[in-house]
Amino acid sequence: MPGQRMIEQGLSISQRIDRLLDAEVADALASSDRVTRRTARDFERVRRAPREVTVNFSGGITQRCWSVGRGDGTYRVVYLPTAGYFSLCVESDFGPLDIGVHGPALGCFGSV
């Protein structure tokens, strides 16, 4: 399965994603920047256990990714295992649609 090479020995994909999120949130909560801390707290309120989801990309391409938060009806943050980073997706009638906002989970989440 794509992305397996990026998983630490003995960890499932879900556990690997949780470790990435835990580290990112911990760093943000330790920040001296008030907005960064607030973004991390807001993200933690919508965070969920990683769940597989099919994401739509331009050109009709789809990929199995991992949703890491409850969507707000408009946006959702997902992890792209083959790329090794997070993406902000817009909700559509056909499922999550990648809109090209990629990087750390909190950066994607905070961009809306």
N, C-alpha and C positions, 0 to 999 in steps of 0.2 A: 504494500500500500504506500502511496506517495507520502512523504513526510516522516516515515519510520526512522530514517537515518538521523533525524534531528532530536530523537527522544533519548534521554539519559537511560542507561542500562536499568532495567527493572521497572521503569515507569510507563504507565499507559499514556496515551495521547492526552486524555483528560487530566491526568495528574501533572503532566508536563506543563499544560496550559495553566492550570491552577498555580503552579510554582512561579511561572512567569508573571501572572497577575499579582500574586502575593508580594513578590519582590517590588514590582512597580508601584503598588499601592503603599507599601511600607516606606519606600523612598519618598513618595509624594507627601505622605502624612508627616514625615520628618522634615519637610521643606520649611524654610522660613517664609515662603510666599503663601499668603492667605488664600489666594485664588486656587493655587495648586492643591492645597489641603482640602478646600471645599469641593473641588472637582473629584478628588479621591473619595471623600465621604459620600458624595452624590452617586458616584459609580458603585460603591459598595452597597447602596440601597437597592440598586437594580441588578446587581451581579447575581448570576445563577451558576449552577454546576454546568460545565461545558456540555453542549448537546449538539450532535451532528445535524447539519442542515445543508440543503442544496442551495448554493448561491449562483445567481445569474450574472454573467459578465457580458460586455459588448461583443457583438458578433455571434450571439446565440450560444456561447460557451457556458457550460455549467461545471461546477466543482463542488465536491463534498468539503464543507468547512465546519467550524465549530462555533455556534452561537454562545456568547459568554455573558449575556445580559438579557433581561426582559426588554423587549422593544417597547417604544412609547407609542406605537401605532404608525410612526413615520420613519424612525431610524432604529438601527440595531448595530451593535458591535460584534464582529465575528473574527475568528482566528483563521488565517489561511495557512494550513500546514505545509504546503509545498513552497510557499514564499518565506515562512517563518516570521510573519508579522500580522498585525491586526488591520481590519478594514471597517470603515463605516459604510453600512448599506442602507439603502432606502427600501422601505416595504413596498411591495407592488402586488398586483393581482396574481403574479406568477411566483411570488416568494421574494426573498431578499435580493436586491440588485446592487452590485458593487458600483460605487460612484467615484472611485479613484482616490479616496482619502485613506491613506495607508500609513502605518507606523505603530508607535506604542498605543496600547489600549486607551489610556487616559487622554492622549492627544486626539485620537479619533472621537472618543466620547465627548470631550470638551469642545469639539469644533462645531457643535450645533447649538 
